[in-house]
């Protein structure tokens, strides 16, 4: 539910408060934001270390979140052509 509905809605909110940018850049930044919250805020809340100690999992998670951000941004740019602000 979060990945299909909440995070894409968050992406739309992100677009409203940031300057115009290409969809790919917006997607990469959105993925980075999600990763930073997941690893820097949520992981410590469930008893794991900050950024989980920057082990290989942390970097794989960064790559996955940024890929997810690109997919969301591209899907939104296709579904809502007027959304692109660059």
C-alpha positions as CSV (number, residue, x, y, z in Angstrom):
1,X,0.0,0.0,0.0
2,X,2.8,2.4,0.9
3,X,4.8,1.8,-2.3
4,X,1.7,1.9,-4.6
5,X,-0.2,4.8,-3.1
6,X,1.4,6.7,-0.3
7,X,4.9,7.2,-1.7
8,X,3.7,8.3,-5.2
9,X,1.4,10.8,-3.5
10,X,4.4,12.0,-1.5
11,X,6.2,12.3,-4.8
12,X,3.5,14.6,-6.1
13,X,3.7,16.7,-2.9
14,X,7.5,16.9,-3.4
15,X,7.0,18.2,-6.9
16,X,4.8,21.0,-5.6
17,X,7.4,22.3,-3.2
18,X,10.5,22.1,-5.4
19,X,11.6,24.1,-8.4
20,X,11.1,22.6,-11.9
21,X,13.4,19.8,-12.7
22,X,13.6,16.9,-15.2
23,X,11.6,13.8,-14.1
24,X,14.7,11.7,-13.8
25,X,16.4,14.1,-11.4
26,X,13.1,14.4,-9.3
27,X,12.9,10.7,-9.2
28,X,16.4,10.2,-8.0
29,X,16.0,12.8,-5.3
30,X,12.7,11.3,-4.2
31,X,14.4,7.9,-3.9
32,X,17.2,9.4,-1.9
33,X,14.7,11.1,0.4
34,X,12.9,7.8,1.0
35,X,16.2,6.0,1.6
36,X,17.4,8.6,4.1
37,X,14.1,8.4,6.1
38,X,14.1,4.6,6.0
39,X,17.7,4.2,7.0
40,X,18.3,7.3,9.1
41,X,14.9,7.5,11.0
42,X,13.0,4.3,10.7
43,X,15.8,1.8,11.2
44,X,16.9,3.2,14.5
45,X,13.2,3.3,15.7
46,X,13.1,-0.5,15.2
47,X,16.4,-1.1,17.1
48,X,18.8,-1.0,14.2
49,X,21.7,1.4,14.0
50,X,21.7,4.7,12.2
51,X,22.0,3.9,8.5
52,X,22.5,0.3,9.7
53,X,26.2,1.1,10.1
54,X,26.7,1.8,6.4
55,X,27.1,-1.9,5.6
56,X,26.6,-3.3,2.1
57,X,22.9,-3.6,2.7
58,X,22.7,0.2,3.2
59,X,24.2,0.9,-0.2
60,X,22.0,-1.8,-1.9
61,X,19.0,-0.1,-0.2
62,X,20.1,3.3,-1.6
63,X,20.3,1.8,-5.1
64,X,16.9,0.2,-4.8
65,X,15.2,3.3,-3.4
66,X,16.7,5.5,-6.2
67,X,15.5,3.0,-8.8
68,X,12.0,3.0,-7.2
69,X,12.1,6.8,-7.4
70,X,12.9,6.7,-11.1
71,X,10.1,4.2,-11.7
72,X,7.6,6.4,-9.8
73,X,8.8,9.6,-11.6
74,X,8.6,8.0,-15.0
75,X,5.2,6.4,-14.4
76,X,3.8,9.8,-13.2
77,X,5.3,11.6,-16.2
78,X,3.5,9.1,-18.5
79,X,0.3,9.1,-16.6
80,X,0.1,12.9,-16.1
81,X,1.9,14.5,-19.1
82,X,1.3,18.0,-17.8
83,X,3.1,17.1,-14.6
84,X,6.5,17.5,-16.1
85,X,7.8,21.0,-15.2
86,X,11.0,21.0,-17.2
